[in-house]
Amino acid sequence: MAKPFIKWVGGKTQLLPDLIRLMPASFNNYFEPFIGGGALYFAIEPKNAVINDFNPHLSELYKDVRDNVNDLIQELAVIQEHYLGSDNHETRRGFYLEYRSIYNNLGSSLYKSALFLFLNKTCFNGVYRENPRGEFNVPFGRNNLKSLFDEDLLRVASSALQDTEIASGSYEKPLGMAKAGDLIYLDPPYVPLTKTASFTKYTSGGFGREEQIKLRDLFVKLQNRGCQVMLSNSNADEVRDLYKNFKQHEVLANRAVNCKATGRGKITELIITSY
């Protein structure tokens, strides 16, 4: 079975049993416009799918896994040999900073996709974050890796992606193609539970209250169009109010974005469905 090949904040692997349980019995096309790590997409491997992410580098990575997996693996092998050639922490940190700088100065390319995977594997806590200039700025992580990538995992993911359309940009654009009977899974940046808990800087933009309201309005339009819509978000009063006219299902998840172990643990999240 295909699985996510990157670590992504807010990844849904742990919620797969609940998401699959709450899916409709049948659907036509599948849309996931906030693809992230793609846990649900890979778990169900839909035949006719459109995936999208606002982060253009992530979308390009998905395209390279789909279309150029052999060349991507070769690039990763060269990076791995260089990086793992030393087991000294400071030497590896130096390699990391060098590759991060190269990544931030490259346009879209296969090499940039390979560096994306490298940085995801070696940065602090697998976080993807950009500064206001659109530069990846996550510090080096403390780890003792023996391998930087899983060749078999990439090949299985490539096979799963073959008949999938991959887009980049606003989540709204690909949903313009959604029709009655289609399934849409929305996994936007979550509404923060506290003022200090927000983590929405996957890109230099962000996703605030106005964006959450705009997404809710689109949720309503899609339902009226006959689409089947499922959405994940935090169990915040704002979310409950925004989606008060829809079914709200509480599920348990692990809180992962916290630098202190005492700040992690089981919390409730919401899965909202239009059906």
PyMOL commands that set and color helices and strands:
alter all, ss='L'
color gray80, all
select helices_A, chain A and resi 13-21+39-44+56-67+69-83+89-104+110-122+124-126+151-161+172-175+209-224+237-242+261-263
alter helices_A, ss='H'
color red, helices_A
select strands_A, chain A and resi 30-32+49-53+164-168+183-186+228-234+247-255+265-273
alter strands_A, ss='S'
color yellow, strands_A
deselect
rebuild
show_as cartoon
